[in-house]
Amino acid sequence: MGERYDIAIRSPVRKLFTYESDIPLLPGARVRLPFRSSEKVGIVWGRSRSDFPDLKKVKTLIDEQPLFDQSALRFYEQASLYYGLALGELLSASVPKRIREGGELASKVEKDFHPELVDLSESQRAVVEGIQSEQELQGHLLFGETGSGKTEVYLHLIQPILEKGGQVLFLVPEISLTPQLEERLSHRLGGSVSSFHSHLSEKKRWQSFSQAAQSASDVFLGARSALFLPYRNLKLIIVDEEHDLSYKQAERMLYHARDLALLRAKQLKIPIVLGSATPSLETYQLSQLGKIRRWDLSRFQKPESWTLEVIDLKKDLKAARGNFISPSLHEAICECLEKKEQGLLFLNRRGSASHRTCLNCGAIDSCRHCSTPMTLHYDTQKAICHLCDDHRPLSSSCSSCESLDFFFGGVGTKEIEEQIRDRFPDARVARLDRDVTRSKLALPKIIKDFSEGRIDLLVGTQMISKGIDIEKLSLVGVIFADQGWGVPDFRAMERSFQLLQQIIGRAGRRGQATRCLIQSLQPENPLFEFLTDGRTEDFLRQELKLREMAELPPFSKAILWTLTHRDPKFLEEAGTAFVQRISPVAKSLGIQLMGPVFAPIERIKRDYRMQVFAKTTRKPSLTTFLQAVLDDMERRPLNVKIRTERDPYYFQ
């Protein structure tokens, strides 16, 4: 009789699977084994204490040396426990198909390292030396204004690590930013960069995975999934724009990459640098409590002059007669074009109009499968749902009463682009949003054309808030700043402030005179005072006070359950049963429950949605509670889909 081993298999089931083996197996090695009626590749976790009879046997050992070391397995285990994720799914997050199917690693490539670094300013040098000499704390907040030279600090921290043969993980929030940043890092670090993200070819992912697993000295640049590579000699983690929402995985496996990066750095006892001009409240509070070290950087080149004007859209829209370019913004664009400079116009909604209402019967063009209005796209003559991608031809009459009279609510980037082209026919205008960047080549081309002066005015969504550094950019216009304020989310103001600060920070990075205009229906909102005066820290302190009074994160920990089913009556009954089952455990652990209630967006993709919210100020209690609930639901399922999100960021 052989030894028993627990093995992680790619599966939504949270438990490990127990097998018998006639030969000794090392934790972290891949094995081929029978699974139901097929064959799978699994990862050995360790020896099993299970006494289950008649176990299946491991067929073959694939790796003589483990693919994942003990520190990686420990990291995956803690991440799984905290977020309630299946270990097999978590392990597969970064594993290319070739490796998942039992294939070999790519050959290790040793790259030449010839760094080309520039001299640092006095404040930059102080930050680099301070981080390198820090003995007590692993975590560092690099609190630097936009254009303060954070990337140079990163490069000087990376250099000595690569010289000693170490590995560096460099996380960025958007996959779209990696090609430009990879080119810049490769140029400055002599080619020692490997990218890893979901949009790469399978071959490139396999090569980068293999580099990490074979201790190759490299900077591993990527989005969330790069966090799960099997690093053997990781010495530094950098999380750029740590506040960015893109670090929060919103589909399938729900986790926050920044928080898991902090966990991995803590386990390995290596430094982690969280960089931002507008830190998240979670990170800012950690620095206030002394749990991570804070370093400040001021802008490297101050603009000759910098003005920020908030325009009352209520008044200017009347004067503009429905055109969303107010007279004030129109004048600023004229001045920008006369000087042969460039402008950036931001609106966080793609498409033409957000919805259409019939003036005769009041019907709204709504999605057939979701409880939301369809967004109108005049260029393709379609009404599109941005939740489920359902679409239908855009008719000229109301589908309910055939009236031809409509009220058009909201505005999208496509409509703003058309208004700009109409008003400024000689200007070279382009648009940057998800609709025009569906091909991999579209985004780099638009950024390159803008950088090289072939575009005068660029209209876009939040994609334009990241990675744009244009020498002649002297104007930033925010078309409608109020978007996102009315959503049922306690982070709404924090997100708006961060986004607006990032947008206006695109201009004046090279020291030229800069003008920023923000159009709003609520110009009296205190948020604008903080922006105008550059009082980022005062805003953060105020938001922290409000959160503390309400016992909201970061002063508490939370779980959001979303239950879905086609039948709303059945769903209500299941939601009530769910709360009744988890209430005794919640009460014993001091956890507050709210719900069940129908979600703000009640229906998506034909499924009705209910939510249950749990919060507590005791972090360990919430982990115990989460595991108890998940175990109970696996034993006695409710016949509805249940989505579990720890530390939720999306409440719609």
C-alpha positions in Angstrom: 0.0 0.0 0.0 1.4 3.4 -1.0 1.4 6.8 0.7 -1.7 9.1 0.6 -1.4 12.6 -0.8 -3.7 15.7 -1.0 -3.7 17.0 -4.6 -5.0 20.3 -6.0 -7.0 19.9 -9.2 -8.4 22.7 -11.4 -12.0 22.6 -10.2 -14.5 25.0 -8.6 -14.7 22.6 -5.6 -12.8 24.1 -2.6 -11.5 20.8 -1.2 -8.3 19.0 -2.1 -8.5 15.5 -3.6 -6.8 12.5 -2.0 -4.9 10.0 -4.1 -2.5 7.1 -3.4 1.0 6.9 -4.8 3.5 4.0 -4.9 6.4 6.5 -5.1 7.2 9.4 -2.8 5.9 12.8 -4.1 7.2 16.2 -3.2 4.8 19.2 -2.6 4.5 21.5 -5.6 5.2 18.8 -8.2 2.8 18.0 -11.0 1.2 14.5 -11.3 -1.0 12.9 -13.9 -4.0 11.2 -12.4 -7.4 9.7 -13.2 -10.4 12.0 -12.5 -13.9 10.7 -13.0 -14.0 9.4 -16.5 -11.0 11.4 -17.8 -7.4 12.2 -16.8 -6.1 15.4 -15.2 -2.9 17.1 -14.1 -2.8 18.1 -10.5 -0.4 19.7 -8.0 0.8 17.7 -5.0 -0.1 19.6 -1.8 1.3 17.3 0.8 0.7 14.0 2.7 -2.9 13.3 3.5 -4.5 12.3 6.8 -7.6 11.0 5.0 -8.6 7.4 5.9 -11.1 7.2 2.9 -11.0 3.6 1.6 -10.3 2.5 -2.0 -8.4 5.6 -3.3 -7.5 6.0 -6.9 -3.7 5.9 -7.7 -1.5 8.6 -9.2 -0.6 7.5 -12.7 2.7 9.4 -13.3 5.0 11.9 -11.7 5.7 14.8 -14.2 8.2 16.9 -12.3 11.3 15.5 -10.6 11.7 18.9 -8.9 8.6 20.7 -7.7 7.2 23.4 -10.0 6.0 25.4 -7.0 8.1 25.9 -3.9 6.8 25.8 -0.3 6.5 29.6 -0.1 4.2 29.7 -3.2 2.0 26.9 -1.8 1.7 28.7 1.5 0.7 31.9 -0.3 -2.0 30.2 -2.4 -3.3 28.5 0.7 -3.7 31.8 2.7 -5.2 33.5 -0.3 -7.7 30.6 -0.7 -8.6 30.8 3.0 -9.1 34.6 3.1 -11.2 34.9 -0.1 -12.9 31.5 0.1 -11.5 30.4 -3.3 -10.9 26.9 -4.6 -7.2 26.1 -4.4 -7.1 24.3 -7.8 -8.6 27.4 -9.5 -6.2 29.7 -7.7 -3.2 27.6 -8.7 -4.4 27.7 -12.4 -4.7 31.5 -12.4 -1.2 31.9 -14.0 -0.5 28.4 -15.4 -0.4 28.4 -19.2 -2.2 25.6 -21.0 1.0 23.8 -22.0 2.0 23.5 -18.3 -1.5 22.6 -17.2 -1.5 19.7 -19.6 1.8 18.4 -18.3 4.2 20.0 -20.8 7.8 21.0 -20.1 9.1 24.4 -19.2 10.6 26.6 -21.8 14.4 26.9 -21.8 15.8 29.4 -19.4 17.0 32.6 -21.1 19.7 34.7 -19.4 19.4 38.2 -20.6 22.1 40.9 -20.8 21.8 43.5 -18.1 23.0 47.0 -19.2 21.0 49.6 -17.3 20.8 53.1 -18.5 19.6 55.1 -15.5 19.4 58.9 -15.1 20.6 60.9 -12.1 18.0 61.2 -9.4 16.8 64.4 -7.7 17.7 64.8 -4.1 14.2 63.8 -2.9 14.2 60.8 -5.2 17.5 59.6 -4.0 16.4 60.0 -0.4 13.4 57.7 -1.1 15.5 55.0 -2.8 18.1 55.0 -0.1 15.4 55.0 2.6 13.6 52.0 1.1 16.8 50.1 0.6 18.0 50.6 4.2 14.6 49.9 5.9 14.9 47.0 8.3 11.6 46.9 10.2 8.8 47.3 7.6 8.3 45.6 4.3 5.6 47.9 3.0 6.2 51.4 1.5 3.7 54.0 0.2 5.3 56.1 -2.5 3.0 59.1 -2.3 4.0 61.1 -5.3 2.2 63.7 -7.4 1.5 62.9 -11.0 4.7 63.7 -12.9 6.9 63.4 -9.7 9.2 60.7 -11.2 8.0 57.6 -9.4 9.1 55.4 -12.3 12.7 56.6 -11.9 12.5 55.6 -8.2 11.3 52.1 -9.3 14.1 51.7 -11.8 16.8 52.6 -9.2 15.2 50.1 -6.7 15.2 47.4 -9.4 18.8 47.8 -10.6 20.7 46.4 -7.6 18.3 43.4 -7.4 18.9 42.4 -11.0 22.6 42.9 -10.6 22.5 40.3 -7.8 20.4 37.8 -9.8 17.0 38.5 -8.1 13.5 38.7 -9.5 11.1 41.7 -9.4 7.4 41.7 -9.8 6.1 45.0 -11.3 2.2 45.2 -11.3 0.3 47.7 -13.4 -3.5 48.1 -13.3 -4.2 47.9 -17.0 -3.1 45.3 -19.5 -3.2 48.0 -22.1 -0.3 49.9 -20.4 2.1 47.0 -20.5 3.5 47.3 -24.1 4.5 51.0 -23.6 5.9 50.3 -20.1 7.7 47.1 -21.2 9.4 49.1 -24.0 10.5 51.8 -21.6 11.7 49.3 -18.9 13.5 47.2 -21.5 15.3 50.2 -22.9 16.4 51.4 -19.5 17.2 48.0 -18.0 18.8 46.4 -21.0 16.0 44.0 -22.0 15.6 42.2 -18.6 11.8 42.3 -18.8 9.2 39.6 -19.1 5.5 40.5 -19.5 2.7 38.3 -18.3 -1.0 38.9 -18.7 -4.1 37.3 -20.3 -3.8 39.1 -23.6 -0.4 37.6 -24.5 -0.1 34.6 -26.8 0.0 31.2 -25.1 3.7 30.9 -26.2 4.7 34.2 -24.5 2.9 33.3 -21.3 4.6 29.9 -21.3 8.0 31.5 -21.7 7.4 34.1 -18.9 6.0 31.4 -16.6 9.1 29.3 -17.3 11.5 32.2 -16.5 9.8 32.7 -13.2 9.9 29.0 -12.3 13.6 28.7 -13.2 14.9 31.7 -11.1 15.7 33.8 -14.2 16.8 37.3 -13.2 14.0 39.5 -14.7 11.4 42.1 -14.1 8.1 40.4 -14.4 5.6 43.1 -15.7 1.9 42.4 -15.7 -1.5 42.8 -14.4 -3.3 40.8 -11.6 -2.4 37.2 -12.8 1.4 37.9 -12.7 1.1 37.8 -8.9 0.6 34.0 -9.1 3.7 33.1 -11.1 6.0 30.5 -9.4 8.8 32.9 -8.5 11.9 31.2 -7.0 14.0 34.3 -6.2 11.5 37.2 -5.8 13.2 40.2 -4.0 10.9 43.2 -4.7 7.3 43.9 -5.5 6.1 47.2 -7.1 2.4 48.0 -7.3 2.0 51.1 -9.5 -1.1 53.2 -9.2 -2.1 51.0 -6.2 -5.4 52.8 -5.9 -6.7 51.7 -9.3 -9.9 49.6 -9.3 -8.5 47.3 -12.0 -6.5 45.5 -9.3 -9.9 44.2 -8.0 -10.8 41.0 -9.9 -14.5 41.3 -10.6 -15.3 38.0 -12.4 -14.9 34.4 -11.4 -12.1 34.4 -8.7 -12.8 37.5 -6.7 -9.7 39.0 -5.0 -7.7 42.2 -4.8 -4.2 41.9 -6.3 -2.8 44.8 -4.2 -3.8 43.1 -1.0 -2.5 39.7 -2.1 0.8 41.4 -3.1 1.1 42.7 0.5 0.5 39.2 1.7 3.2 37.7 -0.6 5.7 40.4 0.4 5.0 39.8 4.1 5.5 36.0 3.7 8.8 36.4 1.8 10.0 39.3 4.0 10.8 41.4 1.0 10.0 45.1 0.3 6.8 46.1 -1.5 6.3 49.6 -2.9 2.8 50.9 -3.4 2.9 54.0 -5.7 0.1 56.5 -6.2 -0.6 60.2 -6.4 -4.1 59.5 -4.9 -3.7 56.5 -2.5 -6.6 54.3 -1.6 -8.0 54.9 1.9 -6.9 51.4 2.8 -3.3 52.1 2.0 -3.3 55.6 3.4 -4.7 54.3 6.7 -1.9 51.6 6.8 0.6 54.5 6.6 -1.2 56.5 9.2 -1.1 53.5 11.6 2.7 53.0 10.9 2.1 49.6 9.4 3.8 50.7 6.2 6.4 53.5 5.6 5.4 56.6 3.7 7.6 58.5 1.3 6.6 61.8 -0.4 7.6 63.0 -3.8 6.7 66.4 -5.3 6.3 67.1 -9.0 9.6 67.1 -10.8 8.8 70.0 -13.1 6.2 72.5 -11.9 4.0 74.0 -14.6 4.6 77.6 -15.6 1.0 78.3 -14.6 -1.7 75.9 -13.6 -5.4 76.8 -13.4 -8.4 74.7 -12.5 -11.9 76.0 -13.2 -15.1 74.4 -12.2 -17.9 75.3 -14.7 -21.6 75.3 -13.6 -23.1 73.1 -16.2 -26.6 74.1 -15.2 -26.0 77.6 -16.5 -23.7 76.8 -19.4 -25.9 74.0 -20.8 -28.8 76.5 -21.2 -26.4 78.8 -23.1 -25.1 75.9 -25.2 -28.6 74.7 -26.1 -28.0 71.0 -25.5 -24.4 70.9 -26.6 -22.3 69.4 -23.9 -19.3 71.6 -24.8 -20.0 74.7 -22.7 -19.0 78.2 -23.9 -16.1 78.3 -21.4 -14.7 74.9 -22.6 -15.2 75.9 -26.3 -13.1 79.1 -25.7 -10.4 77.1 -24.0 -10.2 74.6 -26.9 -10.0 77.4 -29.4 -7.0 78.9 -27.5 -5.3 75.5 -27.3 -5.6 74.9 -31.0 -4.5 78.4 -31.9 -1.3 77.8 -29.9 -0.9 74.4 -31.8 -1.0 72.6 -28.5 -3.0 69.5 -27.5 -6.1 68.8 -25.5 -7.6 65.9 -23.6 -11.4 65.6 -23.2 -12.7 63.1 -20.6 -16.1 61.5 -20.2 -16.5 58.2 -18.4 -19.2 56.8 -20.6 -18.7 55.3 -24.1 -21.4 55.4 -26.8 -23.6 58.3 -28.0 -26.4 58.7 -25.3 -27.0 56.7 -22.2 -30.7 56.2 -22.8 -33.8 57.2 -24.8 -37.3 57.9 -23.4 -40.5 58.1 -25.5 -42.2 61.5 -24.9 -45.6 60.0 -25.8 -45.8 56.9 -23.6 -42.7 57.2 -21.4 -41.2 53.9 -22.5 -37.4 53.6 -22.1 -35.3 51.5 -24.5 -34.3 48.8 -21.9 -32.3 45.6 -22.2 -34.5 42.5 -22.5 -32.2 40.6 -20.1 -31.1 43.3 -17.6 -32.9 45.9 -15.6 -30.9 48.7 -17.2 -31.4 51.1 -20.2 -29.7 50.4 -23.5 -26.8 52.8 -24.5 -27.3 54.3 -28.0 -24.4 53.9 -30.5 -25.3 56.0 -33.6 -22.1 55.0 -35.5 -23.3 51.4 -35.6 -27.0 52.2 -35.4 -27.4 49.9 -32.5 -28.8 50.0 -28.9 -26.3 48.1 -26.8 -26.5 46.8 -23.2 -23.1 47.4 -21.5 -23.8 44.7 -19.0 -24.6 41.7 -21.2 -23.6 43.0 -24.6 -27.1 42.3 -26.0 -27.9 44.6 -28.9 -30.6 45.4 -31.4 -31.0 47.8 -34.3 -31.7 51.4 -33.4 -35.3 52.1 -34.7 -36.6 55.6 -35.4 -39.8 55.0 -33.6 -40.9 53.8 -30.1 -41.2 50.0 -29.9 -44.3 50.5 -27.6 -46.4 53.2 -29.3 -44.4 54.0 -32.5 -44.1 57.6 -31.6 -41.2 59.5 -33.1 -40.7 61.9 -30.2 -37.9 61.1 -27.8 -35.9 62.6 -24.9 -32.2 61.6 -25.0 -30.7 61.3 -21.6 -27.0 61.5 -20.9 -24.1 61.6 -23.3 -21.3 59.3 -24.4 -17.8 59.7 -25.9 -19.0 59.1 -29.4 -21.4 62.0 -29.2 -18.8 64.3 -27.7 -16.4 63.3 -30.5 -19.1 64.3 -33.1 -19.7 67.6 -31.4 -16.0 68.4 -31.3 -15.6 67.5 -35.0 -18.6 69.8 -35.9 -17.3 72.7 -33.9 -13.6 72.4 -34.9 -13.6 70.9 -38.4 -9.9 71.7 -38.9 -8.8 69.9 -35.7 -7.4 66.4 -35.8 -9.7 64.5 -33.4 -9.6 60.9 -32.1 -11.5 58.9 -29.6 -10.0 56.4 -27.0 -12.5 54.0 -25.4 -13.3 50.3 -25.3 -15.3 50.5 -28.6 -12.3 51.7 -30.6 -9.6 49.6 -28.9 -11.1 46.1 -29.4 -8.1 45.2 -31.6 -4.7 44.9 -29.9 -3.0 47.4 -32.2 -5.6 50.2 -31.9 -4.5 51.5 -28.4 -0.7 51.7 -29.0 -1.4 53.4 -32.4 -3.7 56.1 -30.9 -1.2 56.8 -28.0 1.7 56.9 -30.5 -0.2 59.3 -32.8 -1.1 61.5 -29.9 2.5 61.5 -28.5 3.9 62.4 -31.9 1.5 65.3 -32.4 -0.7 63.7 -35.1 -3.8 64.2 -32.9 -4.9 67.6 -31.6 -7.8 66.6 -29.4 -8.3 63.2 -27.8 -11.7 62.3 -26.4 -11.9 59.3 -24.1 -13.1 57.4 -21.1 -10.9 56.6 -18.0 -8.5 54.8 -20.3 -7.0 58.3 -21.0 -6.2 58.8 -17.3 -3.3 56.3 -17.4 0.0 56.1 -19.2 -0.3 59.3 -21.2 2.7 61.7 -21.0 2.4 64.3 -23.8 4.8 67.2 -24.1 2.4 69.7 -25.7 -0.7 68.7 -23.7 -1.9 72.0 -22.1 -5.6 71.5 -21.8 -7.7 68.9 -19.9 -11.5 69.1 -20.1 -13.9 67.0 -18.0 -17.2 67.0 -19.8 -19.4 65.8 -16.9 -17.8 65.2 -13.5 -20.9 64.1 -11.7 -21.0 60.6 -13.3 -20.7 58.0 -10.6 -21.8 60.2 -7.7 -25.3 58.8 -7.5 -24.5 55.1 -7.3 -25.2 53.2 -4.0 -21.5 52.8 -3.1 -19.7 54.3 -0.1 -16.5 54.5 -2.2 -18.2 56.8 -4.9 -16.5 60.0 -3.7 -13.1 58.4 -3.3 -13.2 57.0 -6.8 -14.4 60.3 -8.3 -11.6 62.2 -6.6 -8.9 59.7 -7.7 -10.2 59.7 -11.3 -10.4 63.4 -11.6 -7.0 63.9 -9.9 -5.4 61.4 -12.4 -7.1 63.1 -15.4 -6.0 66.6 -14.5 -2.6 65.3 -13.7 -2.0 64.4 -17.3 -1.3 68.0 -18.2 1.7 70.2 -17.4 4.0 67.2 -16.8 6.7 68.9 -18.8 6.4 72.2 -17.1 4.3 74.1 -19.6 1.3 76.3 -18.7 -1.8 74.2 -18.1 -5.5 74.8 -18.0 -8.0 72.3 -16.6 -11.8 72.8 -16.9 -14.3 70.6 -15.0 -18.0 70.8 -16.0 -20.4 69.8 -13.2 -24.1 70.2 -12.2 -22.9 70.5 -8.6 -20.0 73.0 -8.7 -20.5 73.6 -5.0 -19.4 70.0 -4.1 -16.5 70.2 -1.5 -14.6 67.7 -3.6 -13.7 70.5 -6.1 -12.2 72.6 -3.4 -9.8 69.8 -2.5 -8.9 69.3 -6.2 -8.5 73.1 -6.9 -6.2 73.6 -3.9 -4.3 70.3 -4.4 -5.3 69.1 -0.9 -5.3 65.4 -1.5 -4.4 64.5 2.0 -7.2 66.7 3.5 -9.6 64.9 1.3 -8.3 61.5 2.5 -8.5 62.5 6.1 -12.1 63.7 5.7 -13.2 60.5 4.0 -11.5 58.4 6.7 -13.5 60.3 9.4 -16.8 59.6 7.5 -15.9 55.9 7.1 -15.0 55.6 10.8 -18.3 57.1 11.9 -20.2 54.6 9.8 -17.9 51.7 10.6 -17.2 51.1 6.9 -14.0 49.8 5.4 -11.1 50.3 6.2 -12.5 50.4 9.7 -14.4 47.2 9.2 -14.3 44.1 7.1 -17.1 42.9 4.9 -18.5 40.1 2.7 -21.1 40.6 -0.1 -23.2 37.7 -1.2 -25.1 38.0 -4.5 -27.8 35.3 -5.1 -29.2 34.9 -8.6 -32.0 32.9 -10.2 -34.4 33.3 -13.1 -37.5 33.2 -10.9 -37.7 36.2 -8.6 -40.2 34.6 -6.1 -38.0 31.5 -5.7 -35.0 33.8 -5.3 -36.7 35.8 -2.5 -37.5 32.5 -0.6 -33.9 31.3 -1.1 -32.5 34.7 0.1 -34.6 34.5 3.3 -33.5 30.9 3.9 -29.9 31.8 3.3 -30.0 34.6 6.0 -31.8 32.3 8.4 -29.2 29.6 8.0 -26.2 31.9 8.5 -27.6 34.2 11.2 -26.8 31.9 14.3 -23.1 31.8 13.3 -23.0 35.5 12.5 -24.5 36.3 15.9 -22.1 34.1 17.8 -19.1 35.9 16.1 -20.5 39.5 16.5 -21.1 39.9 12.7 -23.8 42.3 11.5 -26.0 41.1 8.6 -28.1 43.2 6.2 -30.5 41.9 3.7 -31.6 40.1 1.7 -32.6 42.9 -0.7 -32.8 43.1 -4.4 -29.6 44.5 -5.9 -29.5 48.0 -7.3 -29.4 46.5 -10.8 -32.1 43.9 -10.1 -31.6 41.8 -13.2 -28.6 40.9 -15.4 -28.5 38.4 -18.3 -32.1 37.3 -17.4 -31.2 36.4 -13.8 -32.7 38.3 -10.9 -30.3 39.3 -8.2 -30.5 39.6 -4.4 -27.7 40.7 -2.0 -26.8 40.0 1.6 -24.1 42.1 3.3 -22.0 41.1 6.3 -19.6 43.3 8.2 -17.6 43.3 11.4 -14.6 45.1 13.0 -13.0 41.7 13.9 -11.0 40.4 10.9 -10.3 36.9 12.2 -14.0 36.4 13.0 -15.0 37.1 9.4 -12.6 34.5 8.0 -14.1 31.9 10.4 -17.6 33.0 9.4 -16.8 32.8 5.7 -15.4 29.3 5.9 -18.4 28.1 8.0 -20.9 29.6 5.5 -19.1 28.1 2.4 -18.9 24.7 4.1 -22.6 24.8 4.9 -23.6 25.8 1.4 -21.6 22.9 -0.1 -23.3 20.4 2.2 -26.8 21.8 1.7 -27.0 23.9 -1.5 -30.0 26.3 -2.0 -30.4 25.7 -5.7 -29.5 29.3 -6.6 -26.2 30.7 -7.8 -24.3 32.3 -4.9 -21.4 34.7 -5.6 -19.1 35.4 -2.6 -17.0 38.6 -2.5 -14.8 39.4 0.4 -13.9 43.1 0.7 -16.5 44.0 -1.9 -15.9 47.0 -4.3 -18.9 46.7 -6.6 -22.4 47.0 -5.1 -24.6 47.2 -8.3 
